[in-house]
Amino acid sequence: MINETEIILDKTDLHILRLMQENARISNADLARELGMAPSGILERVKKLEQKNVIRQYTARINPEALQQKMLAFIFMKAADGPGCNDTAKQLATIPEVQEVHHVAGDDCYLVKVRTYDSASLMHLMRNEFSKIPNLLSTRTTIVLETVKEQQQLVIPEKL
């Protein structure tokens, strides 16, 4: 039995996603040429993928070093709010330097990815932003020395 909220993708959808993930600026004409379809058919499929929330957003990937944001850190956080409560997560998500907030299993409640200019700006973030979150009990920070691989792309199978 198929769940009503389950998204069903066919081989053509997956091929479109693969091409768009490689280059979000690919034109409908180029997609159509690659898939051997009419541009109008591609446009319709892409719109459906957007409506189904399969394609969530189109963004530009900016080099953080070009903006002098050279400090990358992962922070494990413990919070007093209980399981299922999202107050702390919502507050963390409003902070611009916070790139990701994940609920995690184990001793900590959250794993948070932050990017700042340097260690001084990281300390400022922790003292002036994180300290304002009432349920936050403790933090444990890991500073990244070098990034070998960082990507948002998903592995898109040939078929589901």
DSSP file (Angstrom, degrees, kcal/mol; ACC not computed):
  #  RESIDUE AA STRUCTURE BP1 BP2  ACC     N-H-->O    O-->H-N    N-H-->O    O-->H-N    TCO  KAPPA ALPHA  PHI   PSI    X-CA   Y-CA   Z-CA
    1    1 A M              0   0    0      0, 0.0     2,-0.4     0, 0.0     0, 0.0   0.000 360.0 360.0 360.0 132.1    0.0    0.0    0.0
    2    2 A I        -     0   0    0      1,-0.0     2,-0.2     2,-0.0     0, 0.0  -0.724 360.0-122.6 -90.4 129.8    1.4    3.4   -1.0
    3    3 A N    >   -     0   0    0     -2,-0.4     3,-1.6     1,-0.1    -1,-0.0  -0.480  19.5-128.3 -65.9 136.9    1.3    6.2    1.5
    4    4 A E  T 3  S+     0   0    0      1,-0.3    -1,-0.1    -2,-0.2    -2,-0.0   0.796 109.8  49.2 -60.6 -28.8   -0.6    9.2    0.2
    5    5 A T  T 3  S+     0   0    0      2,-0.1    -1,-0.3     0, 0.0     2,-0.2   0.508  85.3 114.7 -89.2  -4.1    2.3   11.5    1.0
    6    6 A E    <   -     0   0    0     -3,-1.6     2,-0.5     1,-0.1    -4,-0.0  -0.451  64.0-135.4 -68.7 136.3    4.8    9.2   -0.7
    7    7 A I        -     0   0    0     -2,-0.2     2,-0.6     2,-0.0    -2,-0.1  -0.826  13.5-154.0 -96.9 125.8    6.4   10.8   -3.7
    8    8 A I        -     0   0    0     -2,-0.5     2,-0.4     0, 0.0    -2,-0.0  -0.889  13.2-174.8-103.9 123.4    6.7    8.5   -6.8
    9    9 A L        -     0   0    0     -2,-0.6   151,-0.4     4,-0.0     2,-0.1  -0.946   8.8-152.4-118.1 136.3    9.5    9.4   -9.2
   10   10 A D     >  -     0   0    0     -2,-0.4     4,-2.3   149,-0.1     5,-0.2  -0.412  38.8 -90.1 -97.8-179.0   10.0    7.6  -12.5
   11   11 A K  H  > S+     0   0    0      1,-0.2     4,-2.0     2,-0.2     5,-0.1   0.855 126.6  51.5 -60.1 -37.8   13.3    7.2  -14.5
   12   12 A T  H  > S+     0   0    0      2,-0.2     4,-2.6     1,-0.2    -1,-0.2   0.911 108.4  51.1 -67.4 -43.0   12.8   10.5  -16.4
   13   13 A D  H  > S+     0   0    0      1,-0.2     4,-2.7     2,-0.2    -2,-0.2   0.932 110.8  49.1 -57.5 -45.9   12.2   12.4  -13.1
   14   14 A L  H  X S+     0   0    0     -4,-2.3     4,-2.4     1,-0.2    -1,-0.2   0.880 110.2  50.7 -63.0 -38.4   15.4   10.9  -11.7
   15   15 A H  H  X S+     0   0    0     -4,-2.0     4,-2.3     2,-0.2    -1,-0.2   0.913 110.6  49.5 -65.9 -42.3   17.3   11.8  -14.9
   16   16 A I  H  X S+     0   0    0     -4,-2.6     4,-2.8     1,-0.2     5,-0.2   0.931 111.8  48.9 -60.0 -46.4   16.0   15.4  -14.7
   17   17 A L  H  X S+     0   0    0     -4,-2.7     4,-2.4     1,-0.2    -2,-0.2   0.901 109.6  51.8 -61.7 -42.0   17.1   15.6  -11.0
   18   18 A R  H  X S+     0   0    0     -4,-2.4     4,-1.6     2,-0.2    -1,-0.2   0.936 113.8  43.5 -60.2 -47.2   20.5   14.3  -11.8
   19   19 A L  H  X S+     0   0    0     -4,-2.3     4,-1.8     1,-0.2    -2,-0.2   0.900 115.4  48.0 -66.7 -41.3   21.1   16.9  -14.5
   20   20 A M  H  < S+     0   0    0     -4,-2.8    -1,-0.2     1,-0.2    -2,-0.2   0.840 108.4  54.4 -70.6 -32.0   19.6   19.7  -12.5
   21   21 A Q  H  < S+     0   0    0     -4,-2.4     3,-0.3    -5,-0.2    -1,-0.2   0.874 109.3  48.4 -68.7 -35.2   21.7   18.8   -9.4
   22   22 A E  H  < S+     0   0    0     -4,-1.6     2,-0.3     1,-0.3    -2,-0.2   0.873 136.3   6.1 -68.4 -37.1   24.9   19.0  -11.6
   23   23 A N    ><  -     0   0    0     -4,-1.8     3,-1.8    -5,-0.1    -1,-0.3  -0.763  60.1-171.9-151.9  97.6   23.8   22.3  -13.0
   24   24 A A  T 3  S+     0   0    0     -3,-0.3    -4,-0.1     1,-0.3    -3,-0.1   0.663  88.2  62.2 -65.9 -15.4   20.7   24.1  -11.6
   25   25 A R  T 3  S+     0   0    0     -5,-0.1    -1,-0.3     2,-0.0    -5,-0.1   0.345  72.0 130.0 -92.6   6.9   21.0   26.7  -14.4
   26   26 A I    <   -     0   0    0     -3,-1.8     2,-0.1    -7,-0.2    -3,-0.0  -0.373  59.4-121.5 -61.7 136.6   20.5   24.1  -17.2
   27   27 A S     >  -     0   0    0      1,-0.1     4,-2.5    -2,-0.1     5,-0.2  -0.357  12.9-117.8 -78.9 159.6   17.9   25.3  -19.6
   28   28 A N  H  > S+     0   0    0      1,-0.2     4,-3.0     2,-0.2     5,-0.2   0.872 117.5  56.1 -61.2 -36.4   14.7   23.4  -20.4
   29   29 A A  H  > S+     0   0    0      2,-0.2     4,-2.4     1,-0.2    -1,-0.2   0.916 108.7  45.6 -62.8 -42.9   15.9   23.2  -24.0
   30   30 A D  H  > S+     0   0    0      2,-0.2     4,-2.4     1,-0.2    -2,-0.2   0.893 113.5  49.6 -68.9 -38.8   19.1   21.5  -22.9
   31   31 A L  H  X S+     0   0    0     -4,-2.5     4,-2.2     2,-0.2    -2,-0.2   0.938 111.9  49.0 -61.0 -45.9   17.2   19.2  -20.6
   32   32 A A  H  X>S+     0   0    0     -4,-3.0     5,-2.3     1,-0.2     4,-1.3   0.909 111.6  48.7 -61.2 -43.3   14.8   18.3  -23.4
   33   33 A R  H  <5S+     0   0    0     -4,-2.4     3,-0.3     1,-0.2    -1,-0.2   0.922 112.0  49.0 -62.5 -44.5   17.7   17.7  -25.8
   34   34 A E  H  <5S+     0   0    0     -4,-2.4    -1,-0.2     1,-0.2    -2,-0.2   0.852 120.0  36.9 -64.3 -35.9   19.5   15.4  -23.2
   35   35 A L  H  <5S-     0   0    0     -4,-2.2    -1,-0.2    -5,-0.2    -2,-0.2   0.502 107.1-120.5 -97.1  -5.6   16.3   13.4  -22.5
   36   36 A G  T  <5S+     0   0    0     -4,-1.3     2,-0.3    -3,-0.3    -3,-0.2   0.887  71.8 122.3  68.4  38.4   15.0   13.4  -26.1
   37   37 A M      < -     0   0    0     -5,-2.3    -1,-0.2    -6,-0.2    -2,-0.1  -0.775  69.9 -89.7-125.9 169.4   11.7   15.1  -25.0
   38   38 A A    >>  -     0   0    0     -2,-0.3     4,-1.9     1,-0.1     3,-0.5  -0.580  34.3-124.3 -76.6 142.4    9.9   18.3  -26.0
   39   39 A P  H 3> S+     0   0    0      0, 0.0     4,-2.7     0, 0.0     5,-0.2   0.849 112.1  57.0 -55.5 -35.3   10.8   21.4  -23.9
   40   40 A S  H 3> S+     0   0    0      1,-0.2     4,-2.0     2,-0.2     5,-0.1   0.884 105.9  49.8 -65.1 -37.4    7.1   21.8  -22.9
   41   41 A G  H <> S+     0   0    0     -3,-0.5     4,-2.0     2,-0.2    -1,-0.2   0.880 111.6  48.4 -66.5 -39.1    7.1   18.3  -21.4
   42   42 A I  H  X S+     0   0    0     -4,-1.9     4,-2.9     2,-0.2     5,-0.2   0.933 109.8  52.1 -65.6 -46.2   10.3   19.0  -19.5
   43   43 A L  H  X S+     0   0    0     -4,-2.7     4,-2.4     1,-0.2    -2,-0.2   0.908 110.1  49.1 -56.7 -43.9    8.8   22.3  -18.2
   44   44 A E  H  X S+     0   0    0     -4,-2.0     4,-2.0     2,-0.2    -1,-0.2   0.910 112.0  47.9 -62.9 -43.5    5.7   20.5  -17.0
   45   45 A R  H  X S+     0   0    0     -4,-2.0     4,-2.3     2,-0.2    -2,-0.2   0.913 111.6  49.6 -65.4 -42.8    7.8   17.8  -15.2
   46   46 A V  H  X S+     0   0    0     -4,-2.9     4,-2.0     1,-0.2    -2,-0.2   0.913 110.3  50.9 -63.8 -41.8   10.0   20.3  -13.5
   47   47 A K  H  X S+     0   0    0     -4,-2.4     4,-2.6    -5,-0.2    -1,-0.2   0.895 110.2  49.8 -62.0 -39.5    7.0   22.3  -12.3
   48   48 A K  H  X S+     0   0    0     -4,-2.0     4,-2.4     2,-0.2     6,-0.2   0.893 108.7  52.3 -65.8 -39.2    5.5   19.1  -10.9
   49   49 A L  H  <>S+     0   0    0     -4,-2.3     5,-2.4     2,-0.2     6,-1.6   0.870 111.8  47.0 -64.3 -35.6    8.8   18.3   -9.1
   50   50 A E  H ><5S+     0   0    0     -4,-2.0     3,-1.4     4,-0.2    -2,-0.2   0.925 111.6  50.0 -68.8 -45.4    8.7   21.8   -7.6
   51   51 A Q  H 3<5S+     0   0    0     -4,-2.6    -2,-0.2     1,-0.3    -1,-0.2   0.852 109.2  51.6 -62.4 -35.9    5.0   21.4   -6.6
   52   52 A K  T 3<5S-     0   0    0     -4,-2.4    -1,-0.3    -5,-0.2    -2,-0.2   0.472 115.0-119.4 -79.2  -1.8    5.7   18.1   -4.9
   53   53 A N  T < 5S+     0   0    0     -3,-1.4    -3,-0.2     2,-0.3     3,-0.2   0.743  81.8 122.6  66.4  25.1    8.6   19.7   -3.0
   54   54 A V  S   <S+     0   0    0     -5,-2.4     2,-0.8     1,-0.3    -4,-0.2   0.915  78.0  43.4 -76.1 -48.4   11.1   17.4   -4.6
   55   55 A I  S    S+     0   0    0     -6,-1.6    -1,-0.3    -9,-0.2    -2,-0.3  -0.888  76.4 173.3 -93.3 112.6   12.9   20.4   -5.9
   56   56 A R        -     0   0    0     -2,-0.8     2,-0.3     1,-0.3    -1,-0.2   0.810  54.1 -11.9 -92.2 -33.4   12.9   22.8   -2.9
   57   57 A Q        -     0   0    0      2,-0.0     2,-0.5    -4,-0.0    -1,-0.3  -0.992  48.9-130.7-166.4 153.5   15.1   25.7   -4.0
   58   58 A Y        +     0   0    0     -2,-0.3     2,-0.3    -3,-0.1    -3,-0.0  -0.981  40.5 167.0-113.0 126.4   17.5   27.0   -6.5
   59   59 A T        -     0   0    0     -2,-0.5     2,-0.5     2,-0.0   -35,-0.1  -0.899  36.6-120.3-137.0 164.0   20.7   28.5   -5.0
   60   60 A A        -     0   0    0     -2,-0.3     2,-0.8   -36,-0.0    -2,-0.0  -0.898  26.4-135.2-100.8 135.1   24.2   29.7   -5.8
   61   61 A R        -     0   0    0     -2,-0.5     2,-0.4     2,-0.0    -2,-0.0  -0.826  26.1-162.0 -93.3 112.6   27.0   28.0   -3.9
   62   62 A I        -     0   0    0     -2,-0.8     3,-0.0     1,-0.0     5,-0.0  -0.767  23.2-115.5-102.0 137.7   29.3   30.7   -2.7
   63   63 A N    >>  -     0   0    0     -2,-0.4     3,-1.1     1,-0.2     4,-0.6  -0.593  21.3-149.3 -69.1 116.7   32.9   30.1   -1.7
   64   64 A P  G >4>S+     0   0    0      0, 0.0     5,-2.7     0, 0.0     3,-1.1   0.829  94.8  61.3 -60.2 -31.9   33.0   31.0    2.1
   65   65 A E  G >45S+     0   0    0      1,-0.3     3,-1.5     3,-0.2     5,-0.1   0.808  93.1  63.8 -66.3 -27.9   36.6   32.2    1.8
   66   66 A A  G <45S+     0   0    0     -3,-1.1    -1,-0.3     1,-0.3     4,-0.0   0.773 108.5  42.3 -64.3 -24.0   35.6   34.8   -0.7
   67   67 A L  G <<5S-     0   0    0     -3,-1.1    -1,-0.3    -4,-0.6    -2,-0.2   0.178 119.7-112.3-104.8  14.0   33.5   36.3    2.1
   68   68 A Q  T < 5S+     0   0    0     -3,-1.5     2,-1.4     1,-0.2    -3,-0.2   0.695  72.8 140.3  63.0  21.7   36.3   35.8    4.6
   69   69 A Q      < +     0   0    0     -5,-2.7    48,-0.3     1,-0.2    -1,-0.2  -0.638  13.0 147.4 -94.0  77.9   34.2   33.2    6.5
   70   70 A K        +     0   0    0     -2,-1.4     2,-0.7    47,-0.8    47,-0.2   0.573  38.9  89.5 -92.6 -11.9   37.1   30.8    7.1
   71   71 A M  E     +A  116   0A   0     45,-2.5    45,-2.7    -3,-0.2     2,-0.5  -0.798  50.0 178.1 -95.8 118.2   36.0   29.3   10.5
   72   72 A L  E     +A  115   0A   0     -2,-0.7    72,-2.9    72,-0.4     2,-0.3  -0.974   8.6 170.5-117.1 130.1   33.8   26.2   10.2
   73   73 A A  E     -AB 114 143A   0     41,-2.5    41,-2.8    -2,-0.5     2,-0.5  -0.986  27.4-148.0-140.7 150.0   32.7   24.5   13.4
   74   74 A F  E     -AB 113 142A   0     68,-2.7    68,-3.0    -2,-0.3     2,-0.5  -0.976  20.7-163.0-114.3 129.8   30.4   21.8   14.5
   75   75 A I  E     -AB 112 141A   0     37,-3.0    37,-2.5    -2,-0.5     2,-0.4  -0.956  10.2-152.1-122.6 121.0   28.8   22.3   17.9
   76   76 A F  E     -AB 111 140A   0     64,-3.0    64,-2.2    -2,-0.5     2,-0.4  -0.760  23.9-166.7 -84.8 133.6   27.1   19.6   20.0
   77   77 A M  E     -AB 110 139A   0     33,-2.6    32,-2.7    -2,-0.4    33,-2.2  -0.969  18.0-154.0-129.9 139.6   24.5   21.1   22.2
   78   78 A K  E     - B   0 138A   0     60,-2.4    59,-2.8    -2,-0.4    60,-1.3  -0.905  20.0-171.8-105.5 139.2   22.5   19.8   25.2
   79   79 A A  E     - B   0 136A   0     -2,-0.4    57,-0.2    57,-0.3    56,-0.1  -0.937  28.9-137.0-132.0 154.9   19.2   21.5   25.9
   80   80 A A  S    S+     0   0    0     55,-3.0    56,-0.1    -2,-0.3     2,-0.1   0.700  74.0 102.6 -83.2 -21.3   16.7   21.2   28.7
   81   81 A D  S    S-     0   0    0     54,-0.2    -2,-0.2     1,-0.1     3,-0.1  -0.412  76.2-115.7 -67.9 141.7   13.6   21.1   26.5
   82   82 A G    >   -     0   0    0      1,-0.2     3,-1.9    -2,-0.1    -1,-0.1  -0.015  41.9 -63.2 -74.6 175.1   12.3   17.6   26.2
   83   83 A P  T 3  S+     0   0    0      0, 0.0    -1,-0.2     0, 0.0     3,-0.1  -0.294 122.9  22.5 -57.3 137.7   12.0   15.2   23.3
   84   84 A G  T 3  S+     0   0    0      1,-0.3     2,-0.5    -3,-0.1    -2,-0.1   0.299  92.5 119.3  87.4 -10.3    9.7   16.5   20.6
   85   85 A C    <   -     0   0    0     -3,-1.9    -1,-0.3     1,-0.1     4,-0.2  -0.784  40.0-175.0 -90.8 128.0   10.0   20.1   21.7
   86   86 A N     >  +     0   0    0     -2,-0.5     4,-2.8     1,-0.1     5,-0.2   0.259  50.5 108.1-106.9  11.6   11.5   22.3   19.0
   87   87 A D  H  > S+     0   0    0      1,-0.2     4,-2.1     2,-0.2     5,-0.2   0.933  84.7  42.2 -57.3 -50.2   11.9   25.6   20.8
   88   88 A T  H  > S+     0   0    0      1,-0.2     4,-2.7     2,-0.2     5,-0.2   0.924 114.7  51.2 -63.4 -44.8   15.7   25.4   21.0
   89   89 A A  H  > S+     0   0    0     -4,-0.2     4,-2.3     1,-0.2    -1,-0.2   0.910 110.0  49.8 -59.6 -42.8   16.0   24.2   17.5
   90   90 A K  H  X S+     0   0    0     -4,-2.8     4,-0.7     2,-0.2    -1,-0.2   0.895 111.6  48.3 -63.7 -40.2   13.8   27.0   16.2
   91   91 A Q  H >< S+     0   0    0     -4,-2.1     3,-0.7    -5,-0.2     4,-0.4   0.909 111.7  49.3 -67.4 -41.1   15.8   29.6   18.1
   92   92 A L  H >< S+     0   0    0     -4,-2.7     3,-1.5     1,-0.2     6,-0.2   0.899 105.6  58.6 -61.6 -40.4   19.1   28.2   16.8
   93   93 A A  H 3< S+     0   0    0     -4,-2.3    -1,-0.2     1,-0.3    -2,-0.2   0.696  97.1  61.6 -66.0 -19.2   17.8   28.2   13.2
   94   94 A T  T << S+     0   0    0     -3,-0.7    -1,-0.3    -4,-0.7    -2,-0.2   0.620  79.9  98.0 -82.4 -11.6   17.1   32.0   13.4
   95   95 A I  S X  S-     0   0    0     -3,-1.5     3,-1.6    -4,-0.4    34,-0.0  -0.669  71.4-143.1 -81.5 121.9   20.8   32.8   13.9
   96   96 A P  T 3  S+     0   0    0      0, 0.0    -1,-0.1     0, 0.0    -4,-0.0   0.818  96.8  54.9 -57.6 -35.7   22.4   33.7   10.5
   97   97 A E  T 3  S+     0   0    0     17,-0.1    18,-1.8     2,-0.0     2,-0.6   0.678  87.0  94.2 -73.2 -16.0   25.8   32.0   11.1
   98   98 A V  E <   +C  114   0A   0     -3,-1.6    16,-0.2    -6,-0.2     3,-0.1  -0.685  48.6 175.1 -79.9 117.6   24.0   28.7   11.9
   99   99 A Q  E     +     0   0A   0     14,-3.0     2,-0.3    -2,-0.6    15,-0.2   0.776  64.3  15.4 -93.4 -31.3   24.0   26.7    8.6
  100  100 A E  E     -C  113   0A   0     13,-1.4    13,-2.0     2,-0.0     2,-0.4  -0.999  53.9-167.6-146.4 144.4   22.5   23.5    9.9
  101  101 A V  E     -C  112   0A   0     -2,-0.3     2,-0.4    11,-0.2    11,-0.2  -0.985  15.7-179.3-132.4 122.1   20.6   22.3   13.0
  102  102 A H  E     -C  111   0A   0      9,-2.2     9,-2.4    -2,-0.4     2,-0.4  -0.981  26.2-135.4-125.2 131.2   20.2   18.5   13.5
  103  103 A H  E     -C  110   0A   0     -2,-0.4     2,-0.3     7,-0.2     7,-0.3  -0.705  36.7-167.7 -73.7 133.5   18.4   16.7   16.3
  104  104 A V        -     0   0    0      5,-2.2     2,-0.2    -2,-0.4    -2,-0.0  -0.908  20.9-120.5-127.9 155.4   20.7   13.8   17.2
  105  105 A A  S    S+     0   0    0     -2,-0.3     2,-0.3     2,-0.0     3,-0.3  -0.602  73.5  45.8 -85.8 152.7   20.6   10.7   19.3
  106  106 A G  S    S-     0   0    0     -2,-0.2    -2,-0.1     1,-0.2     0, 0.0  -0.786 112.2 -29.2 116.5-159.3   22.9   10.2   22.2
  107  107 A D  S    S+     0   0    0     -2,-0.3    -1,-0.2   -29,-0.0     2,-0.2   0.823 120.6  63.0 -67.1 -32.8   24.0   12.5   25.1
  108  108 A D        -     0   0    0     -3,-0.3   -30,-0.2     1,-0.1     3,-0.1  -0.524  67.1-150.6 -93.2 161.5   23.6   15.7   23.1
  109  109 A C  S    S+     0   0    0    -32,-2.7    -5,-2.2     1,-0.2     2,-0.3   0.794  75.1  24.4 -96.6 -36.8   20.3   17.0   21.7
  110  110 A Y  E     -AC  77 103A   0    -33,-2.2   -33,-2.6    -7,-0.3     2,-0.5  -0.947  51.7-154.1-135.6 149.4   21.6   18.9   18.7
  111  111 A L  E     -AC  76 102A   0     -9,-2.4    -9,-2.2    -2,-0.3     2,-0.4  -0.997  26.3-169.4-118.2 122.7   24.5   19.1   16.2
  112  112 A V  E     -AC  75 101A   0    -37,-2.5   -37,-3.0    -2,-0.5     2,-0.5  -0.941  13.8-151.5-120.8 131.3   24.8   22.6   14.8
  113  113 A K  E     +AC  74 100A   0    -13,-2.0   -14,-3.0    -2,-0.4   -13,-1.4  -0.893  22.3 178.4-101.2 126.2   27.0   23.6   11.9
  114  114 A V  E     -AC  73  98A   0    -41,-2.8   -41,-2.5    -2,-0.5     2,-0.4  -0.944  16.9-160.8-128.0 150.7   28.3   27.3   12.0
  115  115 A R  E     +A   72   0A   0    -18,-1.8     2,-0.2    -2,-0.3   -43,-0.2  -0.995  22.0 159.3-131.3 126.9   30.5   29.3    9.8
  116  116 A T  E     -A   71   0A   0    -45,-2.7   -45,-2.5    -2,-0.4     3,-0.1  -0.757  49.6-102.5-134.7-179.6   32.2   32.5   11.0
  117  117 A Y  S    S-     0   0    0    -48,-0.3   -47,-0.8    -2,-0.2     2,-0.3   0.908  89.0 -33.1 -74.2 -43.3   35.1   34.8   10.1
  118  118 A D  S  > S-     0   0    0    -48,-0.1     4,-1.8   -47,-0.1    -1,-0.2  -0.892  75.5 -71.7-163.2-175.2   37.5   33.6   12.8
  119  119 A S  H  > S+     0   0    0     -2,-0.3     4,-2.5     1,-0.2     5,-0.2   0.845 125.8  56.2 -65.6 -33.2   37.8   32.3   16.4
  120  120 A A  H  > S+     0   0    0      1,-0.2     4,-2.2     2,-0.2    -1,-0.2   0.911 108.8  46.0 -65.2 -41.2   36.9   35.7   17.8
  121  121 A S  H  > S+     0   0    0      2,-0.2     4,-2.1     1,-0.2    -1,-0.2   0.820 111.1  53.5 -72.1 -29.0   33.6   35.8   15.8
  122  122 A L  H  X S+     0   0    0     -4,-1.8     4,-2.3     2,-0.2    -2,-0.2   0.921 109.7  47.7 -66.5 -44.1   32.9   32.3   16.9
  123  123 A M  H  X S+     0   0    0     -4,-2.5     4,-2.7     2,-0.2     5,-0.2   0.901 110.7  51.9 -63.0 -40.4   33.4   33.3   20.5
  124  124 A H  H  X S+     0   0    0     -4,-2.2     4,-2.9     1,-0.2     5,-0.4   0.916 109.1  50.8 -61.0 -43.7   31.1   36.3   20.0
  125  125 A L  H  X>S+     0   0    0     -4,-2.1     5,-2.0     1,-0.2     4,-2.0   0.916 113.3  44.9 -58.9 -45.5   28.5   34.1   18.5
  126  126 A M  H  <>S+     0   0    0     -4,-2.3     5,-1.0     3,-0.2    -2,-0.2   0.902 119.3  40.7 -69.2 -41.1   28.6   31.7   21.5
  127  127 A R  H  <5S+     0   0    0     -4,-2.7    -2,-0.2    -5,-0.2    -1,-0.2   0.860 127.2  29.9 -75.3 -36.0   28.6   34.5   24.1
  128  128 A N  H  <5S+     0   0    0     -4,-2.9    -3,-0.2    -5,-0.2    -2,-0.2   0.662 131.9  23.2-104.9 -18.4   26.1   36.8   22.5
  129  129 A E  T ><5S+     0   0    0     -4,-2.0     3,-1.2    -5,-0.4     4,-0.3   0.781 123.4  41.8-111.6 -56.4   23.7   34.5   20.6
  130  130 A F  G > <S+     0   0    0     -5,-2.0     3,-1.6     1,-0.3     6,-0.2   0.865 109.1  61.1 -64.2 -34.6   23.8   31.0   22.0
  131  131 A S  G 3 <S+     0   0    0     -5,-1.0    -1,-0.3    -6,-0.3    -3,-0.1   0.699  95.6  63.0 -66.7 -17.5   23.8   32.3   25.6
  132  132 A K  G <  S+     0   0    0     -3,-1.2    -1,-0.3     2,-0.0    -2,-0.2   0.596  78.7  95.9 -80.4 -11.6   20.4   34.0   24.9
  133  133 A I    X   -     0   0    0     -3,-1.6     3,-1.3    -4,-0.3   -45,-0.0  -0.718  66.4-156.0 -85.0 111.2   18.7   30.6   24.4
  134  134 A P  T 3  S+     0   0    0      0, 0.0    -1,-0.2     0, 0.0    -4,-0.0   0.802  85.4  49.4 -63.4 -34.3   17.2   29.7   27.7
  135  135 A N  T 3  S+     0   0    0    -56,-0.1   -55,-3.0   -55,-0.0     2,-0.5   0.520  80.7 112.7 -84.8  -4.2   17.1   25.9   27.4
  136  136 A L  E <   +B   79   0A   0     -3,-1.3   -57,-0.3   -57,-0.2     3,-0.1  -0.573  36.9 173.2 -74.8 119.8   20.6   25.5   26.2
  137  137 A L  E     -     0   0A   0    -59,-2.8     2,-0.3    -2,-0.5   -58,-0.2   0.850  57.7 -11.2 -95.5 -42.1   22.6   23.7   28.9
  138  138 A S  E     -B   78   0A   0    -60,-1.3   -60,-2.4     2,-0.0     2,-0.3  -0.992  51.4-149.8-158.1 160.4   26.0   23.1   27.4
  139  139 A T  E     -B   77   0A   0     -2,-0.3     2,-0.4   -62,-0.2   -62,-0.2  -0.962   1.6-166.0-133.5 152.3   28.0   23.1   24.2
  140  140 A R  E     -B   76   0A   0    -64,-2.2   -64,-3.0    -2,-0.3     2,-0.4  -0.943  20.2-156.6-138.4 114.7   31.0   21.1   22.9
  141  141 A T  E     -B   75   0A   0     -2,-0.4     2,-0.5   -66,-0.2   -66,-0.2  -0.769  13.4-168.5-105.3 135.4   32.7   22.6   19.8
  142  142 A T  E     -B   74   0A   0    -68,-3.0   -68,-2.7    -2,-0.4     2,-0.4  -0.986  15.4-150.5-117.4 121.0   34.8   21.0   17.2
  143  143 A I  E     -B   73   0A   0     -2,-0.5     2,-0.4   -70,-0.2   -70,-0.2  -0.773  15.7-127.6 -93.9 133.4   36.7   23.4   14.9
  144  144 A V        -     0   0    0    -72,-2.9   -72,-0.4    -2,-0.4     3,-0.1  -0.670  21.2-174.3 -82.2 126.4   37.4   22.2   11.4
  145  145 A L  S    S-     0   0    0     -2,-0.4     2,-0.3     1,-0.3    -1,-0.2   0.829  72.9  -0.6 -86.5 -36.9   41.0   22.4   10.3
  146  146 A E        -     0   0    0    -74,-0.0     2,-0.6     0, 0.0    -1,-0.3  -0.975  62.4-139.3-155.1 138.4   40.5   21.4    6.7
  147  147 A T        +     0   0    0     -2,-0.3     3,-0.2     1,-0.2    -3,-0.0  -0.905  18.8 175.7-102.3 119.3   37.6   20.4    4.6
  148  148 A V  S    S+     0   0    0     -2,-0.6     2,-0.3     1,-0.3    -1,-0.2   0.836  74.1   5.9 -87.9 -39.1   38.3   17.5    2.2
  149  149 A K        +     0   0    0      2,-0.0    -1,-0.3     0, 0.0     2,-0.3  -0.980  60.4 166.4-148.9 133.4   34.7   17.2    0.9
  150  150 A E        +     0   0    0     -2,-0.3     2,-0.3    -3,-0.2    -3,-0.0  -0.924  18.5 151.3-146.5 119.9   31.6   19.2    1.4
  151  151 A Q        -     0   0    0     -2,-0.3    -2,-0.0     1,-0.1     0, 0.0  -0.991  39.2-159.3-149.3 155.5   28.6   18.8   -0.7
  152  152 A Q        +     0   0    0     -2,-0.3    -1,-0.1     2,-0.1     0, 0.0   0.520  60.5 115.6-106.0 -13.4   24.8   19.1   -0.7
  153  153 A Q        -     0   0    0      1,-0.1     2,-0.3  -132,-0.1    -2,-0.1  -0.279  56.3-141.8 -63.5 142.1   24.2   16.8   -3.7
  154  154 A L        -     0   0    0   -136,-0.0     2,-0.7     1,-0.0    -1,-0.1  -0.671  23.8-104.0 -97.6 156.4   22.3   13.6   -3.1
  155  155 A V        -     0   0    0     -2,-0.3  -137,-0.0     1,-0.0    -1,-0.0  -0.742  38.4-158.9 -77.6 117.7   23.0   10.2   -4.7
  156  156 A I        -     0   0    0     -2,-0.7    -3,-0.0  -142,-0.0    -1,-0.0  -0.897  10.1-140.1-103.6 116.4   20.3    9.9   -7.3
  157  157 A P        -     0   0    0      0, 0.0     3,-0.1     0, 0.0  -139,-0.1  -0.194  18.3-118.1 -71.6 165.4   19.7    6.3   -8.3
  158  158 A E  S    S-     0   0    0      1,-0.3     2,-0.3  -143,-0.0  -144,-0.1   0.863  97.0  -2.2 -67.9 -36.7   18.9    5.2  -11.8
  159  159 A K              0   0    0   -145,-0.1    -1,-0.3     1,-0.0  -149,-0.1  -0.987 360.0 360.0-151.7 155.9   15.5    3.9  -10.7
  160  160 A L              0   0    0   -151,-0.4  -150,-0.1    -2,-0.3    -1,-0.0   0.391 360.0 360.0-102.0 360.0   13.6    3.7   -7.4
